[in-house]
Amino acid sequence: MQTEIANATLKALRRILRATDRGSRKLAAATGLTPSQLLVLREVEAREEVTPGTIAQRLQFSHATITAITDRLVALGLVTRRRSERDKRQIFLDATAEGRQRLADAPDALQEIFAHRFAALPSWEQAMILASTERLAALLGAADIDAAPLLDTGLIDREGTGAP
């Protein structure tokens, strides 16, 4: 009986990993972006005068990761950097027309679908899922691995495909 439950749990984990990989490939095919690049681009587009530090806080990514992702988005012509008129030390990020078009072309990201469906669950069920996934992470020796709240199996600051 225990083996059946363990196997069923591993199958469920495998389905999650496969769904994550499929979502990343679908996003790359539509936009040429990784899930993390799309999240950063969405944050840039959604706010006026947004700084890399603000994005790092909102997405719970490190400043170094945001810098690497922003560098890539700038190289792709999807984001620009500009200095503040009030404080020249401060840098703001802006989405370009091409960046806005990539956002429009993007399919719903897997983490957005998850967040919407998860929010609809009662709080007791949310807590149960959190406790179970934290326990799974511990069982797999992954409890101490630093991870951003992002459904993606690759490195957060990796390059995307570059073009749709």
C-alpha positions in Angstrom: 0.0 0.0 0.0 2.8 2.5 0.9 4.5 1.9 -2.4 1.2 2.6 -4.3 0.8 5.9 -2.5 4.5 6.8 -3.0 4.2 6.0 -6.7 1.0 8.0 -7.0 2.7 11.0 -5.3 5.7 10.7 -7.6 3.4 10.6 -10.7 1.7 13.8 -9.5 5.1 15.5 -9.0 6.1 14.3 -12.5 2.9 15.8 -14.0 3.6 19.1 -12.3 7.2 19.1 -13.7 5.9 18.3 -17.2 3.2 21.0 -17.0 5.9 23.5 -16.0 8.1 22.5 -18.8 5.3 22.6 -21.3 4.2 26.0 -20.1 7.8 27.3 -20.5 8.0 26.0 -24.0 4.6 27.4 -25.0 5.7 30.8 -23.7 9.1 30.7 -25.5 7.3 29.7 -28.8 4.9 32.6 -28.5 7.2 35.3 -27.2 10.8 34.2 -27.2 10.9 34.8 -23.4 11.4 32.7 -20.3 8.7 32.8 -17.6 11.0 35.0 -15.4 11.6 37.5 -18.2 7.8 37.7 -18.9 7.2 38.4 -15.2 9.8 41.2 -15.1 8.4 42.6 -18.4 4.9 42.6 -16.9 6.1 44.4 -13.8 7.9 47.0 -15.9 4.8 47.6 -18.0 2.3 47.7 -15.1 4.1 50.5 -13.2 5.2 54.0 -13.9 8.7 54.9 -12.9 9.6 51.5 -11.6 13.1 50.7 -10.5 14.9 47.3 -10.6 14.8 47.3 -6.8 11.1 47.6 -6.7 10.7 44.7 -9.2 13.1 42.6 -7.1 11.0 43.2 -4.0 7.7 42.5 -5.7 8.8 39.3 -7.4 11.0 38.2 -4.5 14.1 37.9 -6.8 17.5 39.0 -5.9 18.8 42.4 -7.3 21.5 40.5 -9.2 18.8 38.3 -10.9 16.7 41.3 -11.8 19.8 43.0 -13.3 20.6 39.9 -15.4 17.0 39.6 -16.6 16.8 43.4 -17.3 20.1 43.3 -19.2 18.6 40.5 -21.4 15.3 42.4 -21.9 17.3 45.6 -22.9 19.4 43.6 -25.4 16.2 42.2 -26.9 14.8 45.7 -27.3 11.9 45.1 -25.0 12.9 47.4 -22.1 14.8 50.6 -21.8 16.6 52.2 -18.9 16.4 55.9 -18.1 17.8 58.1 -15.4 15.5 59.9 -13.0 15.3 63.7 -13.6 15.2 64.2 -9.9 18.0 61.9 -8.8 20.5 60.8 -11.5 21.5 57.8 -9.4 18.1 56.3 -9.8 17.3 54.2 -12.9 13.7 53.6 -14.2 12.7 50.9 -16.5 10.2 51.3 -19.3 8.7 48.7 -21.7 9.2 49.4 -25.4 6.4 49.0 -28.0 8.0 45.6 -28.9 7.9 44.7 -25.2 4.2 45.6 -25.0 3.6 43.5 -28.1 5.3 40.5 -26.6 3.1 40.9 -23.5 0.0 41.0 -25.7 1.2 37.8 -27.5 2.0 35.9 -24.3 -0.2 33.0 -23.3 -1.4 32.9 -19.7 1.6 31.9 -17.5 1.2 28.8 -15.5 1.9 30.6 -12.2 -0.9 33.1 -13.0 -3.3 30.2 -13.6 -2.2 28.6 -10.4 -2.4 31.8 -8.4 -6.0 32.5 -9.6 -7.2 28.9 -8.9 -5.3 28.7 -5.6 -6.8 32.0 -4.4 -10.3 30.5 -4.9 -9.6 27.7 -2.5 -10.6 28.0 1.2 -7.8 29.1 3.5 -7.6 25.7 5.2 -7.0 24.0 1.8 -4.3 26.6 0.9 -2.6 25.9 4.2 -2.8 22.1 3.6 -1.3 22.4 0.2 1.5 24.7 1.5 2.3 22.3 4.3 2.3 19.3 1.9 4.6 20.9 -0.7 7.0 22.1 2.0 7.1 18.6 3.4 7.7 17.2 -0.1 10.6 19.7 -0.6 12.1 18.5 2.7 11.7 14.8 1.7 13.5 15.5 -1.6 16.3 17.4 0.2 15.3 20.6 -1.4 14.1 22.5 1.7 17.2 24.8 1.8 17.3 25.5 -2.0 16.6 29.2 -2.7 13.7 29.6 -5.1 11.6 32.4 -6.4 7.8 32.1 -6.5 7.9 31.0 -10.2 6.8 27.9 -12.0 9.9 27.3 -14.1 12.4 24.5 -14.1 15.4 26.4 -15.5 17.7 29.1 -14.1 15.7 32.2 -13.3 18.1 34.6 -15.2 18.8 32.3 -18.2 18.4 33.7 -21.7 15.2 33.0 -23.6 15.1 32.0 -27.3 15.5 35.7 -28.3 12.7 35.8 -30.8 9.3 34.3 -31.3 
